[in-house]
Amino acid sequence: MITRPILAAALLLAGIAHAADNPYAGTWKIDTPKSSWSDGKFPKNMSLVISMSFKGDEVTYHSSNDTNKDRPPNLVDYTAQMNWKPYPLTGAARYNMASVRMLSPTQMEVIELKDNNVIVHAIYDLMPGGKRFARRGMALSVDGSSHEYQEFFDKQ
């Protein structure tokens, strides 16, 4: 018979192992030539790096976009439980919350919101081999129009 302390320790260790095994853990850099936006406004010099770490059912996300070399990089940070509830996000003027959930071991869904209004919706699809993912979705532009996007990231 398994005692409660042993069961609790086993579940804790399984959660830690699962977090360490999350294929999205690490640093990812955008593949600019392969990425596009449906409105045709994708910057040809796009420079974006994303870092994600996982602890149990929690993701810590950090991105640095230094596409515009005349300004400091745009930094976005959040820590969220992967339970599809909104959590505070810092660094973005257009959105202030993020919701995250795993759809499968190789697919993650992320929405970024401004006061409960969806601004960006994305599905992250890990490609075979685990060294590349596609981020596809829809975003609301600053001018109020929406566009689809497809961005590819390579593990660093």
N, C-alpha and C positions, 0 to 999 in steps of 0.2 A: 504494500500500500504506500502511495506517495503522500508524504506529509505536506501541509500547506506551505511551510518555509521552502521546502525543496521545489515544489511546483512554482512558487513565486520566483525563486532564483532562476529556474529553467526558463520561465516566460521572459524574465528580464534579459537573460543572456540571448535568447532567441530574437528579441527586439533589437538588441545592440548589433547582433550579427546581421539582421535584416537591414538595418540602417547602413552598416558598413558596406553591404552588398548592393546598395542602390546604384544602378548603373549611371545615374545622372550626377553622382558625386564627383567633384573635380572642377577644373577650369576649362572653359570652352571659348573658342574664338570664332567669330562669324566668318564665313566664306563669302565674301562680298560678291565676287563674279557669279556665283551660283544663286544668289538671293535676289528676290524681286518683290515689288509691291504692285498691285493691280492698277493703281492710279499713275504709274510711271514715274513717281517721285522718289524712288529708292536712291539714296546718295551713292554715287559711284566710288566714293572714298570712305564708305561706312567703316567705322572702327568701333567694334563692340566686343567686350569680353564679359562673360558670365561665370561666376563661381557659385557652386552649390555644395552644401554639406548637409548631412542628415544625422539626426539623433532620434532613435525611436521613430515615432510618427510625426516628426517635425523637420521641416526644411529651413535652412538659413540660406538666403539668396542675396547675392551682391552682383551688381553689374556696373560697368564703367564704359560710358560711350564718349569717346574723345574724337568724334568725327569732325567737329568744328575746332580746329587747332587755335583759333583766336580767342577761345573761351576755356575756362576750366572744364574738365570732364563732367558730364552728367552722371551722378552716382545714384543708384536705386538700391535700397536695402529693406529687407523684411525677414522676419522669422515667423513661420506659420505652421500650425498643426495641419496635417494633410487630411482635414475633415470637412472641407468645402465651406467652412465658415470664414467670413472676412476678418483679416488681421491688419493692423496698422502697417503702412509702408511709408518710408521716408525717401526724399530726394527727387520726387517727380512732381512737377506742378500740375500735370494733367490728371493724376490719380493719386489716391492716398490710402488705398486698401488693396489687399491681395487675398484671393481664395485659391487653394491648391488641393488637388486630390490625385491619387494614382488611379488610373483606369485599368492598368494591367502592369506586369513587371517591366514592360518597355514603353509604356505610354502614360504621360502625365498631362493633366489639364490645369490651366492657370487662367484666372481672370483678374484683371486689375480694374478697380472701381474708383470713382470719385463720388463720395457720399452716397454709396449704394447704387450708383448708375454705372453700368458696364461701359468701360472705355476701350479695353482690349480683351479679347478672348483668344486663347492659344491652346493648341494641342501640340505637345512635344512627342515626337515619334523617334525612338532610338532605332538607328539603322543596324543591319546585321554586322556583327563584329564589335559593336559597342563603342566605336571611336568617333561616331558622327550622329547628330540628330537633326531632324527637320522640325522647325517650329512654324506651324501653319495656323492661320486664324483670320480674324477681322479686327479692325481698329477704327475708332472714331478719330478723324483728323481734327486739327486745331480749328479749321474752318467749318466744322460740323458735318462734313461729308464722311462717308465710310469707305474703307478699302480693304481688300483681302491682301494677305501677305504670305510669302513662303521664304523662310530664312534657314540657312544651313549653318551648323556649328560643328567645329572639329575639336576633339579633346586635345588639350595641351599637355 
